[in-house]
């Protein structure tokens, strides 16, 4: 008699992704019909449907030497990449963050690898990570893989703003139940909703975390900033919310999740980083020790060509300037689509959740059959509980007015 071949902790694993499946269905339908609207793909595309790639990325990629292409990457990454990632993430506030925190950058296989490593190393098995109730569904996979669960709180209050009251109530209850709190906030530009927290929201969150740290409860704050470069606010003010970190209790560990996929359109290269911050050196040393170990144990090191290209963009001013100019074009492409969607929705009173940037817009719905109803009209979106997620990142402007009309008919 054959016994269970998988370990007990793994026996129930089965990868199911409705997003990938629906995206494939949409692609197949587009080959049959000219009127199919595919709003499922979370990648930035040109209007004609090709992926938005950066010329400077392409140029550097094809100019790499053998060492930059074929050699193993160092576990801690190259100096150009690690220092550059820190400067890019914090922008004009880099120096003040450096001066107030011990810090380290650990390269990972995309932002996904950064989240997965942090989940695994800063929780006890069986505990829960606190996240908003609207979230990117692979967070579930990262948690299960780390023998963890997820605890959600209502992300919106009655005015469709970040629900600081619900966050506080849920955070305090969970922390006191498990004597630890690990929080993950996807901000700015929440996937799937496009919500951006305000400076006041961040101050309120940090006040709660400080209260728990003062009680001696271990606290880890994760901020997933995958869409930080696609906010609607001006680039020069896009990093100002990080200044709220200055008020963090010394014993709190903050891990900023950097993604090379969204910023550089290098989706398939799997390059990201955990950026660790703490005012307590012992806390930061622990972050480095367990982080380095997990990188080596779980995926050895990060993609060398991807890291080489990003490092050259960060470290060579001419390359960085070219990239920033192209990024401005990509941002405008995305924000023009978002503004058109908002304008069309307002015309016919289609209620949508507040959008401040990112690849996705969401519309709430009470229609339990919304996916099937939309497919009958050749529209493909992602249905997530009581909302539908529209990927404006890959949606050509010509499709937006018709899409809004169809959504209004069915939501």
N, C-alpha and C positions, 0 to 999 in steps of 0.2 A: 504493500500500500504506500503510495506516494504521499509524504507529509508536505506541509506548506514549505515551499522552497524559499520564499522571501521571509526576511526577518519580520517579527511581529510589528515593529514600528513602520515597516514599509508595505505590508500586505495589502493595504487599502489604496495605495497610490494608483491613480489613473488620470493621465493628463487629458482634460477636456477643455477646449477653448472655443466657445461659440463665436468669438471675434474672428479667429482664423477661418473657421468653417464658413461663416457668413461672407467673409471677404472673398473666399474662393467661389462661393455660389454667385456673388455679384460679378466676378470676372467672367465666369462661364456664361451668364446671361447677357453680358455686354457683347459677346461674340454673336449672339443670336438677334438682339434687338438694339436699335439705335437710340432708343429713348431711356435706357437704363441709367439711373442715378446711383452712383456708388459713393456713399459718404461713410465708408468704414475704415479707410486706410489712414493710420496715424503717422504718415510721412509727408513731408512738404513736397508738393509737385508743382510744376509749371502749369500754365493754363492749358497747354496742349496735351498734358497727361504724363510727361516725362518727369522723373524724379529731379528735384531741385538740387543740383550738385554745384559745389563751389569750384570755380576755375583754379584758384590757388591751391586747393586741396588736390585736385587732379594733377596739376603741374608738379607739385612737390612729391606726390605719390609715385609718379613715373620717373622722378629724378633721384630716387633713393639709391644709395650704394648697397653693396652686398651685406655689410654689417648692419645697416639700418633696416634691411629687409628680412634677412634669413637668420640672424643670430637670436639667441634667447634674450628676452628683455630682462633687466634686473628686477627683482621682486619689488623693490621700492621705487622702481621707475627711473627714468633719466632725470637729471637736474633740470633740463629745459622743460620737460613735461610737468614735473611736480611743482616747481616754483612758478611756472607759467599758469598752471591750473589755479593755484591759490590767488595769484594776482588777477586772473580773469574773473573768478567767482566774486571776489570782494571789491574789485574795481578801485575806485578812488578811496575806499575805506580800508584798503589792505593794510596800510601801516598802522592804523589805530587798532585793528584786530590783532596784528602781530605783536604790538606793544602791550596788549592786555591779556593775551592767552598764550599758553604753550600750545604748539600746533604741529601737525604732521599730515602729510598726504600719502595715502596708500593706494596705488593704482589697482583697479579691479576690472573684471570683464563687464564693462558697461555699468550704468547705474544699477542694473539688476544685481550684479555681483556685489556692489557696495551695500545695498539693502540686505541681501541675503547674509553676507558676512556679519553685519551689525546685528541682525536678528539673532543669529546663532550664538554670538559671543557675549551678548549683554542681557541675556535673560536666562532663567532656569527653565528646564524642560517642564512643560505643562502650564506655563504661565501665558499671559495674553499681552499683546501689544495694542496700545490704544491708537485708533485711527478714526477719521470722520466716516459717516455712513455712506458717503459717495467717494469711491476710491477705485484705482486701477486694479482690476481683478487678479493679476499675478501676485499681488501682495499676499493673497491666500496661499499660493504655492510656496512662497518664501517662508511663510509662517509654518506651514505643515512640514516642510522639509527640515525646519529647525525644531520640530516637536513643540510648536507653540500654537496658540489660538489667537484670534483677533477679537478685540472688544471695540464696538463702535459707539459713537455719540452722534446726535443729530447735528449736522454741519450748519444748517441754516436756522436762524430764529424767525419770528413772525414777519420781520421786515426783509427777509432774504439776505441778511448779513451773517457773518461768521458768529456762531452761537457760543459766545464765551461762557455763558451761564451753564450750558449743558456740558461744555468741556470741563469746567471746574468740578461740577458735581460728579461726573463720571471718573475723572482723573483721581480725585480724592478717594472715592469708593474703591476703585481698582487698586490703587497704591496701598491702601490700608489692608486690603484683603490678601495681597501677595507680597507685601513688604518690598516692593520694587515697582518702578514705573518706567516703561519704555514707550515713547510717543513717536509716531511718524506722521508728519504733516507734509502733504504735497502742495507746496506753495513757493512762488506765485503760480497762478494759472493751473488750478486743480484740474486733473484728469479724472472725471469726465466733464466737469461743469464750467471751467474757466474762471472760477472764483479766485480773487486775490485778497488775502488778509491785509488789513491796514496796520499801520504802526501801533495803533492803540490795541488792536487785536493781539499783536505779538507781545506787547507789554503785559496784557492780561494773562496770556498763556505763561509767560515767564514768571509772573508773580505767583501763580499756582505751583509751578515747578520749584521755585525757591522755597515756598512754604514746606513742601515735602522734603526737600534736601535739608532744610533746617531741622527737621525731625529725625534726620539720620537715615532717611530712606534713599537707596541708590536710584538716581534718575538719569536716563539717557534720552536726549532729544535728537531725533532725526528729522532733517528737512530735505525733502526731495525737490531739487530745483531744476528738474529736467527742462522746463520751459522758460527759464529765467530770461533768456534772450528774446522772447517773443511776447513780452508784455506790451500793452497799449501805451503805457507811460513812457516818457522819454528815456533813452538809454542812460543819460547822466544821472537820473534819479532812481534807476531800477534796482540799485543795491542798497538803498538807504535803510530799508527795514532791518538789515543786518546789525545796525547800530543798537537795536534792542538787546542784542547779545551782551552788551557791556554790563547789563544789570544782572547777568546770570550768577547764581550762587557758585562759589569756588569749586564745590565738589561735583557739579553737574558735568557730564560729558555731552558735548554736542557733536554730531556727525552730519556734515553737509554732504549730500549725495550729488556728485557731479556726473553729468552724462555727456559723452562726446557724440552720441548718436544724434540728438536733436540739434545741438549747436552747430555741428560741422556736417550734418547729413551723412555721417559715417555709420549708418545703422548696422551694417554687416560686420564692422571691424571690432565691435564689442570692446570699447575703451571708455572707462569711467574712473571714478576715484571716490574713496572715503576721505573727507577732509575733517580731521579730528581737532577739536578745540576744548581746552579746559584751563581754568586758572590754577588747578591743582596738578603739579608735575607728576605725582604718583598716578593720578587718573590717566593722564596723557601717556605715560610710560606703559601702562597696562594696555591702552588702546593700541599702541605700536606693537607690543609683544604679541598680543593675540591676533592682531590684524595681519602682521607679517606671516605668522604661522599658518593662518587660514588661507592666505593667498597661495602659499607654497603647497599646502595639503589639498586644496580643493581644485585649483586650476593652474598651478605652477607659476605662471607669470602672465602678463598681459600681452596682447597682440603687438609685436614689435613695429611693423610698418605703420599701424595706426598711431601708436605713441610717438613714433619718429616724426610723422607729418604734423601732428598737433604741437609737438615740442618746437618744431621749426616755425610754426605760425606764432606761437607765444614768444619765442626768444629772438626773432629777427624782425625789427621794426617795419621794414618794407613789406614783409609777408603779412604781418598783423594789420597793417593799413589796408592792404588789398582785401584781406578777409573782412574787415569791418565795413568796407564799402560794399562788398557783395552781400554781407549780412543785412545791411540796410535795405537792399533790394528785396531779399527774402522776407524781411519783416513787413515791408510795404505790401507785398503780394498777399501775405496772410491777413494783414489788418484791413486791406481793401475788401477782401471777401467777407470778413467779419462785419464790417460796417454796412455792406450791402445786405447781408442777412438781417442785421438789426433793423435797418430801414424798411425792408420788405415785411418783416414781422410786425413792425409798428403800424404799417399801412392797414393790415387786416386784423390787428389786435391778437396776434399769436403770442401768448405769454411764453417767455423764455427766462431761464435763470440768468442773473447778472453775469456778464462776460467782461473780463479785463485783459484777456490775452490767452495765448496758447493755441493748441491744435484743435480744440474741441469746443463746441457749443452744445448746451443741453436744453431740452424742452420737457417739461413735466407732462405726464399723461396718466389718466385713470383707465385707459383702454387696455385691457389685459391681452387683447388680440392685435395690438398695434403692429407688431412685426409682420404678421400674416396680411393685415390690411394694406400695409405699405408695399409689400412685395407684389400684391395684385396690381398696384400702380407702377411697378418696376422701380421701386425705391428701396435701397438697402442702407439701413442704419444699424446701430447697436442698441438693443433694448436692455436696459439695466434697471431692474426693479420698477420704480414708478417714473422713470424718465427714459428718454431716448438720446443717445449721444451722436452728434453729427460731426464728422471729421472735416472741418473746413480746410484743413491743411492740404487735402488732395482734391478738393471740390472746385471745379472751374466755375467762374462767375456766371457763365451762361446758364448753368443749371440751378442757380440759387433761387430766382423768383418762382420757378415752377415747383421746386422742392418745398418752399415755404407754403405755397398754396395747397399742396398735397398734405403736408403736415397738419395744416389747419383743419382740413377735412376729416382727419382721423383721430387727432389727439383727444 
